[in-house]
Amino acid sequence: MDDDTLLVACLCAQWCHICRDWRAEFDALARRFPDARFIWVDVEDDADRLGDYDPDDFPVLALQRGPRLLYCATQAQHAPTWQRMIDAYAAGTAPPCAPPTTLDLRALI
């Protein structure tokens, strides 16, 4: 994977019924963006690779290109909203955002 590939992650927890219900929609989004790399992250299973990041709520949408975390925040499970955000970050037209973490999604691949 090169540094131009957009990483799209959903950070969830298996015990969270909202996350479990959202998984099919997230997988459908992945099929709409073949040039991006989508990863599903269980925050409990992958806690050792999340560093100091501890989400307040679920699901969390995280977007990264190369070493730069572009976006990382709780996002309602609404596929059109996620698609618009992914479209904007994929095209480079999203406004700058300062994510509240030093999370590096590359450690989760």
C-alpha positions as CSV (number, residue, x, y, z in Angstrom):
1,M,0.0,0.0,0.0
2,D,1.4,3.4,-1.0
3,D,1.0,6.7,0.9
4,D,-1.6,7.9,-1.6
5,T,-4.1,5.2,-0.6
6,L,-6.9,6.5,1.6
7,L,-7.4,4.4,4.7
8,V,-11.0,4.3,5.9
9,A,-11.5,2.7,9.3
10,C,-14.5,2.0,11.5
11,L,-13.6,1.7,15.1
12,C,-16.2,-0.3,17.0
13,A,-16.6,-2.9,19.7
14,Q,-18.1,-6.4,19.2
15,W,-20.3,-5.9,22.3
16,C,-22.0,-2.8,20.7
17,H,-25.2,-3.8,18.9
18,I,-25.0,-0.5,16.9
19,C,-21.6,-1.5,15.6
20,R,-22.7,-5.1,14.7
21,D,-25.7,-3.7,12.9
22,W,-23.5,-1.2,11.0
23,R,-21.0,-3.7,9.7
24,A,-23.0,-4.6,6.6
25,E,-23.3,-1.0,5.6
26,F,-19.6,-0.3,6.2
27,D,-18.8,-3.3,4.0
28,A,-21.1,-2.0,1.3
29,L,-19.3,1.4,1.4
30,A,-16.0,-0.4,0.9
31,R,-17.3,-1.9,-2.3
32,R,-18.1,1.7,-3.6
33,F,-14.5,2.8,-3.0
34,P,-12.2,0.3,-4.7
35,D,-9.2,2.6,-4.5
36,A,-9.4,3.0,-0.7
37,R,-8.4,0.5,1.9
38,F,-11.2,-0.2,4.4
39,I,-10.6,-1.8,7.8
40,W,-12.9,-2.8,10.6
41,V,-11.3,-2.3,14.0
42,D,-12.5,-3.8,17.2
43,V,-11.1,-1.4,19.8
44,E,-10.9,-4.2,22.5
45,D,-9.2,-6.8,20.2
46,D,-6.8,-4.2,18.9
47,A,-6.3,-2.1,22.0
48,D,-2.6,-2.7,22.1
49,R,-2.2,-1.2,18.6
50,L,-4.5,1.9,19.2
51,G,-1.9,3.6,21.4
52,D,-3.5,6.2,23.7
53,Y,-6.7,6.5,21.7
54,D,-9.9,5.5,23.6
55,P,-13.1,6.5,21.8
56,D,-15.9,8.1,23.8
57,D,-18.6,6.5,21.7
58,F,-19.2,4.3,18.6
59,P,-18.9,4.0,15.7
60,V,-15.9,6.1,14.9
61,L,-15.0,7.0,11.4
62,A,-11.2,7.5,10.9
63,L,-9.6,8.6,7.6
64,Q,-5.9,8.6,6.9
65,R,-3.6,9.1,3.9
66,G,0.0,8.2,4.4
67,P,1.2,9.3,7.9
68,R,-1.5,12.0,8.2
69,L,-4.7,11.3,10.1
70,L,-7.3,13.4,8.3
71,Y,-10.4,12.7,10.4
72,C,-11.3,10.8,13.5
73,A,-14.6,11.2,15.3
74,T,-17.8,9.5,16.3
75,Q,-20.1,9.4,13.3
76,A,-23.8,8.4,13.2
77,Q,-24.3,5.2,11.3
78,H,-25.8,6.8,8.2
79,A,-24.3,5.5,5.0
80,P,-24.9,8.6,2.8
81,T,-23.1,10.8,5.4
82,W,-20.1,8.5,5.5
83,Q,-20.1,8.3,1.7
84,R,-20.0,12.1,1.4
85,M,-17.2,12.4,3.9
86,I,-15.2,9.7,2.2
87,D,-15.8,11.3,-1.2
88,A,-14.6,14.7,0.1
89,Y,-11.4,13.3,1.7
90,A,-10.7,11.0,-1.2
91,A,-10.9,14.0,-3.6
92,G,-8.9,16.3,-1.3
93,T,-11.8,18.8,-1.0
94,A,-12.6,18.3,2.7
95,P,-11.9,21.2,5.0
96,P,-8.8,20.8,7.2
97,C,-9.4,18.9,10.4
98,A,-7.3,18.4,13.5
99,P,-8.1,15.0,14.8
100,P,-7.9,14.7,18.6
101,T,-5.5,11.8,18.6
102,T,-2.2,10.6,17.4
103,L,-3.8,7.3,16.2
104,D,-1.9,5.8,13.2
105,L,-4.2,3.5,11.2
106,R,-1.3,1.9,9.4
107,A,-0.5,0.0,12.7
108,L,-3.9,-1.7,12.3
109,I,-3.4,-3.2,8.9
